[in-house]
């Protein structure tokens, strides 16, 4: 396979808060080859965006493409990965290092910043993962529920 086209997004509800990633991978002919919608725990929005790119690259490895087009609506990820902006957060720097190691295996990397409207498929997968998380308490309680006769 010559190249892959990958849309990715990360998001959190609250910052930090419950977070997820959404990834859509197409082959060079425009065929959908994989979708990922994954809850990643309690993170900041920035970490979720970075994790989305890392998980996209991990998923892409099995397809053996020489080149990759990466599409994001995150100005932070785009500008920091391309070294336009400095990375000042230690947690992001660790993920950045893992990302650049994966990117170095490609002959060409085309990282594109697009408006949010052009990344709706990945965004939808983020929201699917977040919506699927039920907040429940599994602990014991000492409440006796029942009917009270009046």
Secondary structure as the mmCIF struct_conf table of DSSP 4:
data_model
#
loop_
_struct_conf.conf_type_id
_struct_conf.id
_struct_conf.beg_label_comp_id
_struct_conf.beg_label_asym_id
_struct_conf.beg_label_seq_id
_struct_conf.end_label_comp_id
_struct_conf.end_label_asym_id
_struct_conf.end_label_seq_id
STRN STRN1 UNK A 3 UNK A 14
TURN_TY1_P TURN_TY1_P1 UNK A 15 UNK A 16
STRN STRN2 UNK A 17 UNK A 27
TURN_TY1_P TURN_TY1_P2 UNK A 28 UNK A 29
BEND BEND1 UNK A 30 UNK A 30
STRN STRN3 UNK A 32 UNK A 43
HELX_RH_AL_P HELX_RH_AL_P1 UNK A 45 UNK A 60
HELX_RH_3T_P HELX_RH_3T_P1 UNK A 61 UNK A 63
BEND BEND2 UNK A 66 UNK A 66
STRN STRN4 UNK A 67 UNK A 72
BEND BEND3 UNK A 73 UNK A 73
HELX_RH_AL_P HELX_RH_AL_P2 UNK A 75 UNK A 81
TURN_TY1_P TURN_TY1_P3 UNK A 82 UNK A 83
BEND BEND4 UNK A 84 UNK A 85
HELX_RH_AL_P HELX_RH_AL_P3 UNK A 90 UNK A 103
TURN_TY1_P TURN_TY1_P4 UNK A 104 UNK A 105
BEND BEND5 UNK A 106 UNK A 107
STRN STRN5 UNK A 108 UNK A 113
HELX_RH_3T_P HELX_RH_3T_P2 UNK A 116 UNK A 119
HELX_RH_AL_P HELX_RH_AL_P4 UNK A 120 UNK A 131
TURN_TY1_P TURN_TY1_P5 UNK A 132 UNK A 132
BEND BEND6 UNK A 139 UNK A 139
#
